[in-house]
């Protein structure tokens, strides 16, 4: 057909599938032979509409048509089209397109899938080892100081007998004749070249004539290996440490996987951590809070620090100790420590102590928070 398929259906190239379907139905009903008996022009138009729709409704055919126009299908329909047995190309009339040409294949692949040549098209399949996961639980003090841990992991390691080749005596395996070392087999199906793992070598690209007896040709054996891991000072709860190449050994000399350490920091009985800041709730007597004074508090490094409590300290006030918090990763600095004052109310008072407090309450009315609160309450009630 000389006419453009989009013009035949009366749609644009960017029309949706639904719009193309609606346009086709409308025209098909109009030019259907049952409605136009004996009308040769209507019959030809109906065939033209069907041919256009058969192409544009199929995403793959539509992509080929958008790229190569009528030639992509006209020659195929006439018998000289895509012939996998004849080199995998289009031929017929004055048009010839050879899929055997690598640049041409790359173009058609890009046209259909939006990318260039498939990664690994001519590369041997990567028989990389699996990644390993390990959970490590440490204390807050260990997170502050850093820690070195020793792991014993049962995993696949390179076979010493064959040096990881899988071949007895470490003899270098031969290139697979089926895939020529790529590990992939290519098959033409219609407009596409399908790529599959080579069954002859299982994607390795090599053939082993005599397998290693120790590893049965895999190039690795199961073994317990010991790994030392340094957990850095300042590490946070939920952090992940990656050790490249410390995972499972790859098959037949393939790359090792990685080892991932997932760190959990246990809750502390005295401290709470917020990034580089340490929080600590410290009880303060009502006398110290009222008159001021000094108190000793523990710090995350196992030492003591003296904190000055200002006179009139209220419950919930925060006192800061600079540089007494958590270690900061990859730095010699430390965060701060925040002391949350918890003013204690005396309990189990003697009769004399109660009398003294009642006497004090009568003579002393300086309660700033209470005064401010009840003043606001009074205003609230007056506004109602």
Number of C-alpha atoms within 10 A of each C-alpha: 9 6 10 12 26 17 12 18 24 13 16 12 12 9 10 12 13 10 14 20 14 14 17 23 14 11 17 17 12 15 20 15 18 11 11 13 11 10 12 11 10 17 17 12 18 20 15 16 22 18 14 21 21 13 17 23 16 12 12 16 17 20 17 21 17 15 14 12 14 17 21 21 18 16 19 16 11 10 11 17 23 26 19 17 8 11 13 22 22 22 20 16 11 7 12 15 17 17 23 13 12 10 13 14 20 15 16 22 18 14 16 18 13 10 13 15 17 12 8 12 14 15 14 19 19 16 18 18 22 19 18 17 14 13 12 13 14 18 13 24 18 20 23 22 16 18 16 11 12 10 14 10 16 12 16 21 22 25 25 15 19 25 18 24 27 31 27 22 15 17 16 15 18 14 17 20 13 17 22 16 21 23 27 26 19 14 12 17 12 13 21 16 17 12 13 12 18 22 13 17 20 15 22 26 25 23 20 19 14 14 21 24 14 17 22 14 22 21 29 29 21 14 13 13 13 11 11 10 14 11 19 19 20 23 27 21 18 14 11 16 17 15 15 12 15 19 24 25 28 23 26 25 22 18 17 22 20 20 19 18 19 16 20 19 19 14 13 11 8 13 19 16 18 12 15 21 20 21 18 19 16 19 15 22 15 18 15 17 22 16 12 16 14 13 14 11 14 15 18 19 14 8 9 11 13 11 15 13 18 15 13 15 20 17 15 13 12 17 16 14 17 12 14 22 24 29 26 19 16 10 9 8 14 18 19 18 25 22 21 18 21 19 20 14 9 10 6 7 10 9 8 9 12 12 12 12 12 12 11 11 11 9 9 9 10 9 9 10 10 11 12 10 10 11 11 12 12 10 10 10 8 8 7 5
